[in-house]
């Protein structure tokens, strides 16, 4: 019985460690035109689901990666959706005339380049990706 408790406690701590690693595995970046240095999880979710198009009075454009580890981590951590569920969500917005398909890029490097040159752009990259030319937003 004692071994079962130790195993259970170890599994719980390993689960917390995995969540921390995933959260650290992705960072949210923004064009320098966005005045905020932090964003709430709720605001971030609203921007990426086209429920809101501004942060602190500045117009924002959400940018997604087409796939990869950063994309999967971002969807799981902040949007609580799978890629297929996200695609279905956006198709329904387009079909009903309530939104449009978001801008997508193919890699972390393309994300940084696009966000750096596009006023109001907000996106995400892997935690170890250089974010030169953009600002990294703290997610609260």
N, C-alpha and C positions, 0 to 999 in steps of 0.2 A: 504494500500500500504506500509506503514511504517513497519508493522508486516512482510510482505513478504520479505522486504529487510533484516530485522533482522534475519529471518529464513534462508535466502540464505547465509548471511555472516557467521552465525553459522555453517551451513552445510559445507561451504568451509573450515573453521578453523578445524572442526572435521575431515574432509578428510585429511588435512595436519598432524594432530595429529596421525591419524591411520597409515599413511605412516611412520612417525617417529618411532612409536612403532614397526612396522614390521621391519624396518631397524635395530633397536636396539635389536630385538628379535632373531637375528642370528649373530654369529660371525664366521669369517674365521680363521681357525687354520692351522698351518703348522709344519712339522718336524723341529727340531732345525738345521738341515743341510742346510736349506734354509736361505741364508744370508739376504735377504730383511726383513724389518719390516713393509713394506707397499706394497700394490699392487693397481694398477689402476683397475677400473671397467672393462675397455676394456681388460686388460691382464687377469684378473680373468675369464671373459667370454671366452676368447680364450683358456685358459687352460682347462676349464671344457667342452668345445665343441671340444676338440682335434684338434684345429687349431694351437696350439703352445704347445711345450712340455718342455719349460724351462723358468725360471725367473732369471734374472741377471746372466745368464750363468750356472745355476744349473738345472739339470734335475728334472722335477716335475711329479707327478702322482696324478691326480684328483680322489677323493674318494667321493662317494655319499651315502646318507642314502636311505634306501628302501622306506621310507615314513615318515609321521609325520609332526608336525608343523614347525620344523626347515627346513626340506626338502622343504615344500611348500613355506615358506617365502624366502628361498634361490633362488628357481626357479623363483619366481615372481620378487624379487628385483634385481637379478643379471643376470639371463638368459632370462627373459621375455618369459618363456615357461611354459606350464602345464606339469605335469608328463607324460601324454600320448603323447604329442608332443615331449618331450625329448626322450622317448622310441622309437618313430618312427624315430627320427633323428639318434639315435645310430644304429638302425636296418639298416638304409640306408647306414651308414658308413661301417658296417660289410659286408653287401651284396655287396657293390662296392669294397671292399678290401682296403678302405681308413682309416679304424680304427678298433677298437675292443670295446667290451662292457666294460664299466668302472667297477672298483672294487666298490662293495656296501657293506654296513654294516647295521645292524639292529637297532642301537640305538646311542644316543649321547655318552654313555660310550664306546661302541665298536669303535666309530669313534676316540675318544681321544686315546684309547689304540692302534689302528692300526696306526694312524698318528705318535704317539710317537715312535713306534718301526720301522717304515718304512722310510728309507732315501728318501727324496724328496716328501713325501706325503703331500697333501694339501686337506683340507676338511672343513666342517662347523658343527656347533653345535648350540643348543639353547643358547641365550644370558646369561642365568643364570647357564649354565653348567660349572663345574670346568674344567679348561684346564691345569691342572698340567702335566708337562712333555712335553708340546708342546708350541709353540709360537702363540700368537694371532696376526694376521696381520691387520693393519689398511687398510681399503678400501677407496681409494681416488676417 
